[in-house]
Amino acid sequence: MEAIFELLGYQYKASLNWDIYIPLLKGYNKGKNIFIKKILFIKKNGLIINGLPYIKRGIIKAKILKHIRDKKQIFLKSKKRKGFKLKKGHRRYLTKIKILYIEF
């Protein structure tokens, strides 16, 4: 069973027992279960269910495994012949979730 769901403005593809990294969920602790109701698409044994825009009775249950920081993203700026060079970077905060079940 596969599903495509929307969370925090992004769309994700999921299947049972998958680990997915999503942007940080503030206020949720490790080990807590979350329920996702904005399901766009479900595929189960060849049966395809498409929501307009969401599936009404669909729900995905996921468990928060941990909060982490992503790898450092480095970007460089420079201007030719000016001697200007700038190196900056940042790390995103992420939440790792595990998909427990998908139903509709």
Number of C-alpha atoms within 10 A of each C-alpha: 14 15 22 16 21 15 13 9 6 9 14 14 14 19 19 16 12 12 17 18 17 17 18 17 14 8 5 13 13 13 12 11 16 15 13 14 18 20 26 21 19 24 14 12 7 8 9 12 14 15 14 10 10 15 18 13 10 18 17 21 17 24 18 20 18 15 20 15 13 14 10 11 10 10 10 9 9 11 9 7 6 7 7 9 10 9 9 10 9 12 12 12 15 17 20 19 24 20 20 16 14 21 12 12
